[in-house]
Amino acid sequence: MWIVLFVIALLFVLGGALLLLRSANSHKLPEGVKAQPYGEDED
């Protein structure tokens, strides 16, 4: 019984890790987008 619960928990952990890796790789900037430099803080 404990082995079945352990396997199910392991599948959830691995599935969550793969989902996070997949979503992290999917957010890339398009080719024409350039980062804007920060201006000096004016107080």
TABELLIN-V41094 format. One record per pair of residues at least 24 apart in sequence whose C-alpha atoms are under 7 Angstrom apart, sorted by the first residue. I is the first residue (numbers start at 1). J is the second residue. If there is no record, write none. Layout:
BEGIN
I&J / I&J
END
This chain:
BEGIN
none
END
